[in-house]
Amino acid sequence: MKKEKFILSIVAGIVGLVVAGGTFYLYQAGKEINPKEIESIVVTTPTPKASGTIFLAIAKPANEEVLTSKSVQINGKTQSDAKILIISTTGQETATPASDGSFSTTITLDENENLIEFIAIAPNGEIATERLVISITTEDF
C-alpha cells in the first residue's frame, strides 16, 4: 500500500509538471508583439574632455624640506603666459614666468612648519595648483 501511494505521488507530480509546462508554452506562444511597441535603445558613448593645457611644476624647494634660512628661493615651471600666485602663512607673492615658462622668486617664511600653495592661472581660466610643506629651523643638526 505504501509503495502504491509513493508511485501514485510520483506519477501525479510528473503529470502536474507536464500540464503546467504545456499551459505555459501555450500562453507564451499566444503572445504577439506589435512591432510599433518596440522601442529602440540608443547608446551614446561619452566623448572625453580635452585635458587641460596648464601645468605647474615646482623644482625648488622640495616638499617637506627642512631649511635653515627664512628666505627661500622658489624655482618652477609652468605655461609661459600663465600668472603664478604663491600663498604662504606670511603673505602672498606673484610671479611671472619667462618665455620658456620658468619662474623664480624669493619669499620669506616663518620659523617651524609653513604651508605654501602655488596657483598657476592660464589666460583661458584654467588653474593648476601645488602645495608644499617647508620647515624652517635655526637649530644645528
N, CA, C and O of each residue as an XYZ file, in Angstrom:
564
protein
N       0.809     -1.185      0.000
C       0.000      0.000      0.000
C       0.866      1.269      0.000
O       0.592      2.220     -0.732
N       1.910      1.266      0.829
C       2.794      2.415      0.858
C       3.510      2.589     -0.473
O       3.731      3.711     -0.930
N       3.862      1.488     -1.080
C       4.569      1.534     -2.351
C       3.666      2.112     -3.431
O       4.134      2.880     -4.273
N       2.388      1.762     -3.427
C       1.440      2.265     -4.416
C       1.218      3.776     -4.250
O       1.106      4.499     -5.240
N       1.154      4.258     -2.983
C       0.985      5.684     -2.738
C       2.206      6.468     -3.238
O       2.079      7.560     -3.793
N       3.375      5.889     -3.029
C       4.607      6.540     -3.466
C       4.636      6.655     -4.984
O       4.941      7.725     -5.513
N       4.327      5.580     -5.691
C       4.332      5.579     -7.161
C       3.260      6.535     -7.684
O       3.500      7.271     -8.641
N       2.071      6.526     -7.055
C       0.992      7.413     -7.464
C       1.410      8.885     -7.267
O       1.083      9.731     -8.099
N       2.119      9.191     -6.190
C       2.592     10.559     -5.940
C       3.592     10.989     -7.014
O       3.540     12.127     -7.481
N       4.489     10.106     -7.407
C       5.469     10.415     -8.445
C       4.761     10.664     -9.771
O       5.062     11.643    -10.454
N       3.839      9.808    -10.142
C       3.103      9.954    -11.401
C       2.292     11.256    -11.391
O       2.262     11.969    -12.393
N       1.637     11.570    -10.272
C       0.845     12.802    -10.179
C       1.767     14.024    -10.303
O       1.383     15.002    -10.943
N       2.951     13.999     -9.721
C       3.905     15.100     -9.840
C       4.346     15.303    -11.274
O       4.427     16.437    -11.747
N       4.635     14.204    -11.977
C       5.062     14.289    -13.378
C       3.936     14.829    -14.248
O       4.169     15.685    -15.102
N       2.703     14.331    -14.038
C       1.558     14.809    -14.808
C       1.341     16.307    -14.539
O       1.047     17.063    -15.465
N       1.482     16.735    -13.283
C       1.317     18.145    -12.940
C       2.356     19.012    -13.637
O       2.028     20.090    -14.134
N       3.604     18.558    -13.679
C       4.654     19.303    -14.368
C       4.386     19.394    -15.861
O       4.598     20.447    -16.463
N       3.923     18.308    -16.467
C       3.624     18.304    -17.899
C       2.476     19.277    -18.197
O       2.541     20.035    -19.164
N       1.421     19.256    -17.363
C       0.282     20.149    -17.591
C       0.716     21.611    -17.409
O       0.345     22.467    -18.213
N       1.497     21.903    -16.359
C       1.948     23.275    -16.130
C       2.866     23.747    -17.263
O       2.745     24.882    -17.722
N       3.784     22.882    -17.717
C       4.672     23.248    -18.819
C       3.909     23.476    -20.104
O       4.205     24.417    -20.840
N       2.935     22.634    -20.387
C       2.119     22.797    -21.602
C       1.311     24.079    -21.557
O       1.210     24.788    -22.558
N       0.736     24.383    -20.402
C      -0.042     25.615    -20.261
C       0.851     26.835    -20.455
O       0.452     27.781    -21.133
N       2.049     26.834    -19.874
C       2.976     27.938    -20.034
C       3.387     28.093    -21.498
O       3.461     29.212    -22.006
N       3.653     26.977    -22.179
C       4.036     27.034    -23.591
C       2.916     27.655    -24.432
O       3.176     28.509    -25.279
N       1.676     27.225    -24.199
C       0.558     27.774    -24.964
C       0.369     29.266    -24.662
O       0.034     30.044    -25.555
N       0.585     29.658    -23.409
C       0.463     31.075    -23.044
C       1.517     31.912    -23.767
O       1.202     32.973    -24.306
N       2.759     31.444    -23.781
C       3.833     32.182    -24.436
C       3.660     32.187    -25.955
O       3.950     33.192    -26.604
N       3.195     31.085    -26.523
C       3.022     31.009    -27.978
C       1.901     31.934    -28.445
O       1.923     32.403    -29.584
N       0.924     32.201    -27.582
C      -0.200     33.043    -27.958
C       0.122     34.532    -27.882
O      -0.678     35.343    -28.348
N       1.250     34.920    -27.318
C       1.614     36.335    -27.219
C       2.099     36.843    -28.566
O       2.872     36.175    -29.253
N       1.651     37.997    -28.927
C       2.127     38.636    -30.139
C       2.682     40.008    -29.770
O       2.073     40.751    -29.000
N       3.832     40.330    -30.323
C       4.449     41.618    -30.059
C       4.237     42.495    -31.282
O       4.599     42.140    -32.403
N       3.638     43.650    -31.029
C       3.397     44.604    -32.101
C       4.715     45.337    -32.373
O       5.282     45.921    -31.449
N       5.216     45.323    -33.607
C       6.485     45.995    -33.902
C       6.482     47.488    -33.565
O       7.544     48.068    -33.335
N       5.302     48.115    -33.532
C       5.231     49.531    -33.198
C       5.501     49.778    -31.712
O       5.871     50.883    -31.315
N       5.313     48.738    -30.896
C       5.514     48.884    -29.455
C       6.980     48.710    -29.048
O       7.344     48.989    -27.906
N       7.801     48.261    -29.957
C       9.210     48.038    -29.647
C       9.948     49.377    -29.710
O       9.942     50.057    -30.736
N      10.577     49.737    -28.603
C      11.334     50.979    -28.549
C      12.793     50.696    -28.879
O      13.371     49.705    -28.433
N      13.360     51.575    -29.656
C      14.779     51.413    -29.964
C      15.608     52.069    -28.864
O      15.253     53.131    -28.351
N      16.686     51.437    -28.522
C      17.582     51.949    -27.496
C      18.827     52.473    -28.180
O      19.473     51.770    -28.956
N      19.156     53.729    -27.877
C      20.319     54.358    -28.467
C      21.370     54.516    -27.367
O      21.125     55.169    -26.352
N      22.518     53.925    -27.576
C      23.608     54.027    -26.616
C      24.634     54.994    -27.174
O      25.188     54.784    -28.253
N      24.877     56.050    -26.428
C      25.874     57.023    -26.856
C      27.105     56.882    -25.968
O      26.994     56.793    -24.745
N      28.240     56.862    -26.577
C      29.479     56.795    -25.811
C      29.924     58.208    -25.489
O      29.933     59.074    -26.364
N      30.290     58.445    -24.248
C      30.701     59.801    -23.886
C      32.020     60.166    -24.549
O      32.915     59.333    -24.688
N      32.120     61.404    -24.947
C      33.363     61.876    -25.547
C      34.239     62.437    -24.437
O      33.767     63.218    -23.612
N      35.491     62.053    -24.407
C      36.359     62.551    -23.339
C      36.637     64.037    -23.505
O      36.761     64.545    -24.620
N      36.733     64.717    -22.379
C      37.047     66.137    -22.415
C      38.538     66.305    -22.674
O      39.358     65.486    -22.260
N      38.855     67.358    -23.349
C      40.258     67.635    -23.624
C      40.969     67.955    -22.311
O      40.463     68.711    -21.482
N      42.126     67.377    -22.145
C      42.863     67.639    -20.915
C      43.394     69.066    -20.945
O      43.649     69.637    -22.005
N      43.550     69.609    -19.773
C      43.990     70.988    -19.665
C      45.406     71.185    -20.178
O      46.223     70.264    -20.184
N      45.665     72.381    -20.596
C      46.994     72.686    -21.112
C      47.876     73.300    -20.043
O      49.089     73.402    -20.227
N      47.287     73.710    -18.928
C      48.061     74.343    -17.875
C      48.748     73.272    -17.029
O      48.173     72.222    -16.745
N      49.970     73.555    -16.638
C      50.696     72.661    -15.752
C      51.511     73.512    -14.796
O      51.746     74.694    -15.047
N      51.936     72.913    -13.712
C      52.734     73.621    -12.724
C      53.673     72.618    -12.077
O      53.234     71.611    -11.522
N      54.970     72.898    -12.153
C      55.981     72.029    -11.546
C      56.903     72.894    -10.699
O      57.506     73.846    -11.196
N      57.008     72.561     -9.433
C      57.893     73.286     -8.526
C      59.185     72.485     -8.407
O      59.181     71.350     -7.929
N      60.289     73.084     -8.846
C      61.583     72.402     -8.822
C      62.293     72.574     -7.481
O      62.949     71.654     -6.992
N      62.155     73.759     -6.896
C      62.849     74.033     -5.648
C      61.984     74.955     -4.821
O      61.474     75.931     -5.372
N      61.788     74.724     -3.586
C      62.271     73.653     -2.716
C      61.417     72.396     -2.860
O      60.329     72.428     -3.435
N      61.925     71.308     -2.332
C      61.185     70.044     -2.367
C      60.143     70.029     -1.250
O      60.283     70.728     -0.247
N      59.111     69.234     -1.435
C      58.081     69.101     -0.414
C      58.690     68.503      0.853
O      59.499     67.577      0.780
N      58.303     69.029      2.007
C      58.754     68.589      3.325
C      60.257     68.784      3.539
O      60.875     68.079      4.337
N      60.824     69.730      2.833
C      62.237     70.032      3.002
C      62.419     70.873      4.272
O      61.572     71.702      4.605
N      63.530     70.648      4.970
C      63.867     71.416      6.162
C      65.007     72.359      5.801
O      66.074     71.919      5.374
N      64.774     73.670      5.975
C      65.754     74.686      5.619
C      66.179     75.458      6.868
O      65.485     75.447      7.885
N      67.335     76.131      6.774
C      67.835     76.899      7.915
C      67.662     78.399      7.729
O      67.850     79.157      8.680
N      67.311     78.843      6.535
C      67.136     80.270      6.265
C      65.660     80.573      6.051
O      64.949     79.804      5.405
N      65.202     81.698      6.597
C      63.812     82.094      6.424
C      63.542     82.613      5.018
O      62.393     82.635      4.579
N      64.569     83.024      4.320
C      64.446     83.489      2.948
C      64.601     82.279      2.021
O      65.653     81.641      1.994
N      63.554     81.973      1.270
C      63.526     80.748      0.461
C      63.402     81.103     -1.017
O      62.519     81.865     -1.412
N      64.287     80.546     -1.819
C      64.255     80.713     -3.275
C      63.278     79.694     -3.860
O      63.398     78.498     -3.592
N      62.319     80.154     -4.652
C      61.327     79.301     -5.304
C      61.656     79.249     -6.791
O      61.792     80.286     -7.440
N      61.782     78.036     -7.330
C      62.005     77.841     -8.767
C      60.963     76.859     -9.282
O      60.641     75.873     -8.619
N      60.442     77.139    -10.470
C      59.462     76.230    -11.047
C      59.248     76.500    -12.514
O      59.927     77.321    -13.130
N      58.273     75.777    -13.060
C      57.980     75.920    -14.485
C      56.483     75.747    -14.690
O      55.831     74.940    -14.027
N      55.957     76.530    -15.627
C      54.548     76.459    -15.985
C      54.383     76.964    -17.412
O      55.370     77.171    -18.117
N      53.182     77.156    -17.825
C      52.869     77.717    -19.137
C      53.393     79.152    -19.181
O      53.250     79.889    -18.205
N      53.994     79.555    -20.294
C      54.672     80.858    -20.364
C      53.742     82.059    -20.198
O      54.184     83.114    -19.745
N      52.464     81.921    -20.555
C      51.551     83.063    -20.432
C      50.674     82.994    -19.184
O      49.694     83.730    -19.073
N      51.022     82.114    -18.245
C      50.250     81.979    -17.008
C      50.705     83.007    -15.976
O      51.786     83.586    -16.092
N      49.882     83.220    -14.990
C      50.229     84.051    -13.832
C      50.351     83.117    -12.641
O      49.546     82.200    -12.483
N      51.359     83.346    -11.799
C      51.592     82.478    -10.652
C      51.319     83.257     -9.374
O      51.805     84.375     -9.199
N      50.540     82.659     -8.490
C      50.250     83.223     -7.185
C      50.812     82.266     -6.145
O      50.534     81.067     -6.184
N      51.608     82.796     -5.208
C      52.228     81.984     -4.158
C      51.652     82.469     -2.832
O      51.860     83.616     -2.438
N      50.924     81.583     -2.146
C      50.279     81.925     -0.887
C      50.959     81.127      0.227
O      51.031     79.900      0.173
N      51.456     81.848      1.235
C      52.091     81.187      2.381
C      51.506     81.759      3.661
O      50.640     82.633      3.631
N      51.991     81.253      4.781
C      51.498     81.746      6.069
C      51.942     83.183      6.323
O      51.364     83.868      7.167
N      52.948     83.640      5.612
C      53.452     85.006      5.820
C      52.888     86.009      4.826
O      53.083     87.210      5.012
N      52.209     85.577      3.793
C      51.647     86.514      2.828
C      51.495     85.917      1.444
O      51.536     84.700      1.264
N      51.320     86.792      0.474
C      51.128     86.391     -0.915
C      52.181     87.051     -1.795
O      52.569     88.199     -1.579
N      52.624     86.304     -2.777
C      53.578     86.811     -3.769
C      53.051     86.422     -5.140
O      52.296     85.460     -5.276
N      53.451     87.173     -6.146
C      53.121     86.813     -7.521
C      54.418     86.643     -8.293
O      55.450     87.221     -7.952
N      54.339     85.846     -9.326
C      55.496     85.641    -10.200
C      55.001     85.571    -11.635
O      53.878     85.144    -11.905
N      55.857     85.997    -12.541
C      55.552     85.940    -13.965
C      56.605     85.059    -14.632
O      57.800     85.322    -14.494
N      56.187     84.025    -15.349
C      57.159     83.146    -15.988
C      57.839     83.796    -17.189
O      57.295     84.697    -17.828
N      59.036     83.312    -17.471
C      59.772     83.761    -18.658
C      59.158     83.120    -19.900
O      58.183     82.375    -19.803
N      59.725     83.410    -21.055
C      59.166     82.887    -22.312
C      59.227     81.363    -22.389
O      58.434     80.754    -23.108
N      60.157     80.735    -21.657
C      60.203     79.266    -21.650
C      59.342     78.673    -20.535
O      59.286     77.452    -20.389
N      58.670     79.514    -19.749
C      57.773     79.048    -18.694
C      58.415     78.952    -17.320
O      57.722     78.695    -16.335
N      59.713     79.151    -17.234
C      60.378     79.049    -15.932
C      60.143     80.320    -15.123
O      60.018     81.410    -15.682
N      60.085     80.169    -13.808
C      59.927     81.324    -12.937
C      60.770     81.130    -11.685
O      61.103     80.007    -11.308
N      61.105     82.235    -11.057
C      61.913     82.219     -9.854
C      61.565     83.436     -9.020
O      61.423     84.540     -9.547
N      61.428     83.235     -7.731
C      61.156     84.333     -6.812
C      61.639     83.930     -5.428
O      61.884     82.752     -5.167
N      61.774     84.896     -4.554
C      62.204     84.635     -3.186
C      61.087     85.058     -2.237
O      60.529     86.148     -2.364
N      60.767     84.178     -1.283
C      59.754     84.509     -0.280
C      60.358     84.333      1.103
O      61.341     83.612      1.274
N      59.775     84.984      2.072
C      60.213     84.878      3.457
C      59.175     84.072      4.231
O      57.977     84.344      4.154
N      59.651     83.081      4.975
C      58.761     82.204      5.730
C      59.009     82.342      7.222
O      60.044     82.861      7.642
N      58.064     81.879      8.017
C      58.207     81.847      9.466
C      59.009     80.627      9.881
O      59.193     79.682      9.114
N      59.483     80.677     11.125
C      60.166     79.509     11.661
C      59.133     78.397     11.876
O      57.941     78.678     12.009
N      59.569     77.177     11.909
C      58.751     75.963     12.055
C      58.104     75.596     10.719
O      58.690     75.831      9.662
N      56.912     75.028     10.760
C      56.281     74.474      9.560
C      55.499     75.545      8.810
O      54.781     76.340      9.417
N      55.644     75.561      7.475
C      54.958     76.523      6.605
C      54.272     75.779      5.460
O      54.884     74.944      4.794
N      53.013     76.089      5.244
C      52.276     75.547      4.103
C      52.318     76.598      3.001
O      51.923     77.745      3.210
N      52.803     76.195      1.820
C      52.879     77.103      0.674
C      51.998     76.533     -0.428
O      52.118     75.361     -0.787
N      51.113     77.368     -0.960
C      50.250     76.952     -2.068
C      50.622     77.765     -3.294
O      50.682     78.994     -3.250
N      50.870     77.062     -4.385
C      51.207     77.681     -5.667
C      50.003     77.513     -6.586
O      49.457     76.418     -6.716
N      49.601     78.600     -7.215
C      48.463     78.560     -8.139
C      48.915     79.184     -9.453
O      49.346     80.337     -9.488
N      48.813     78.408    -10.540
C      49.101     78.924    -11.881
C      47.759     79.114    -12.587
O      46.938     78.198    -12.640
N      47.548     80.316    -13.127
C      46.284     80.643    -13.782
C      46.569     80.979    -15.239
O      47.289     81.931    -15.540
N      45.994     80.186    -16.140
C      46.166     80.403    -17.578
C      45.220     81.506    -18.046
O      44.233     81.796    -17.370
N      45.507     82.124    -19.191
C      44.621     83.173    -19.709
C      43.196     82.688    -19.972
O      42.257     83.480    -19.896
N      43.017     81.396    -20.281
C      41.675     80.882    -20.543
C      40.933     80.504    -19.257
O      39.803     80.019    -19.318
N      41.559     80.724    -18.092
C      40.899     80.462    -16.812
C      41.248     79.140    -16.170
O      40.838     78.874    -15.040
N      41.998     78.307    -16.867
C      42.396     77.029    -16.274
C      43.338     77.280    -15.099
O      44.110     78.239    -15.093
N      43.256     76.391    -14.104
C      44.059     76.558    -12.897
C      44.792     75.259    -12.593
O      44.230     74.170    -12.710
N      46.064     75.392    -12.198
C      46.848     74.267    -11.698
C      47.369     74.664    -10.321
O      47.829     75.790    -10.130
N      47.297     73.746     -9.369
C      47.757     74.067     -8.012
C      48.766     73.034     -7.537
O      48.792     71.893     -7.997
N      49.584     73.471     -6.612
C      50.608     72.627     -5.999
C      50.735     73.093     -4.556
O      50.700     74.296     -4.295
N      50.881     72.176     -3.626
C      51.052     72.525     -2.212
C      52.323     71.893     -1.677
O      52.609     70.725     -1.938
N      53.076     72.673     -0.931
C      54.301     72.185     -0.304
C      54.286     72.541      1.174
O      53.699     73.542      1.583
N      54.941     71.704      1.963
C      55.166     71.993      3.370
C      56.672     72.152      3.535
O      57.433     71.224      3.259
N      57.100     73.327      3.984
C      58.516     73.636      4.182
C      58.715     73.983      5.652
O      57.957     74.772      6.216
N      59.721     73.401      6.262
C      60.016     73.692      7.657
C      61.296     74.528      7.739
O      62.281     74.262      7.051
N      61.250     75.535      8.595
C      62.399     76.399      8.833
C      62.856     76.181     10.274
O      62.061     76.271     11.209
N      64.128     75.898     10.437
C      64.669     75.729     11.785
C      66.031     76.420     11.870
O      66.776     76.495     10.893
N      66.325     76.912     13.051
C      67.641     77.537     13.267
C      68.548     76.647     14.097
O      69.673     77.029     14.421
N      68.069     75.476     14.438
C      68.871     74.537     15.216
C      69.904     73.852     14.342
O      69.672     73.615     13.156
N      71.046     73.534     14.936
C      72.085     72.784     14.233
C      71.852     71.299     14.435
O      71.503     70.858     15.530
N      72.044     70.540     13.383
C      71.883     69.085     13.474
C      73.222     68.407     13.475
O      73.292     67.180     13.545
